[in-house]
Amino acid sequence: MEPGAGQRPSVFELPKVELHVHLDGAIKPETILHFGKKRGIPLPADTVEDLLPHISYSEPLTLTQFLAKFDIYMPAVAGDRDAVRRIAYEFVEMKANEGVIYVEVRYSPHFLANCKVYPVPWNQNEGNLTPDEVVNLVNQGLQDGERDFNIKARSILCCMRHMPSWSLEVVELCKKYHNNTVVAIDLAGDELVAETFPEHRQAYEEAERCGIHRTAHAGEIGSPLVIKEAINVLKAERLGHGYHVLEDPSLYKELLDRKMHFETCPRSSILTGACDPDYKKHPVIQFMKDKANYSLNTDDPLIFNSTIETDYKIAKQFLGFTEEEFKRVNINAAQSSFLPNKEKRELLSKLYEAYGMDPDNLF
Ligand SMILES: [Zn+2]
């Protein structure tokens, strides 16, 4: 970070690991404007200053209002090869500037495509960019970014709860691009869609069979039952958010014993209405007390008008984080990352060294 005039030092200056962030929720507004203009796709404003109030927000909204934000800007980038590669590349640059040294970024390949995807999303006309090519382009952008900004970036492909017909292709893409940035499968979207459709179950079974790692959004808005299903049926190894586990103490105890990883996102949890807006009641405080395995993440920084610094500030100011806890959550994140073991050990030793810690004598 540049020592700009009046810029305060960040609350945690050491290297960070981020595991839960959506590529399509982390696009630079400049890039949205650029491609909107170039492709003649209407946007509600033509400067960053005027566009942001339409896309980002700072007071809790309903899920429907939150999802409506994507309708505004996704048409500008979806279906365009240059845009897809560029948002991946710029994402890596953004995270490098935030002091993140390892990031797992997730997205639905179908939401960026306009061909071989039914229905074609965002009211686009049918074109010739398939979900498969989207993954290839994102990979190129991430790999170019890794080379230019000296951080490591891996990706997670998302199934969408309300679009079961896409899920089997998602797992096939995970297999095709396994370890070519893709490390895992996710299930995202509205948890209140009552059941886990058979296609999602089949996709996760196939992922498990093929050694593809598994995370799932569960217990963000939804009940502990959604978490149980994610663990027992989908065999999720990590949970996206998971806050509502606290409503089921025996499940919570079981997950603590199993060292299940919770990908928590403090600012997001307030703005989506997932958690009580009173930070004193925030689930992360309980996770911290119980030394749970969890990480701090941004989720959708474009929409929440945030960087990882925003979430770390919240953790320090409202959740009572110490320097030790920041170190602990980042080591947890590295340990629960979906990197192959050798690369995971390398990442952990980088953190131990930067944190001045003896790996044989932790916490
Ligand atoms: Zn998420």
Residues whose N, C-alpha, C, O or C-beta is under 5 A from the ligand:
A	BS01	ZN	D299
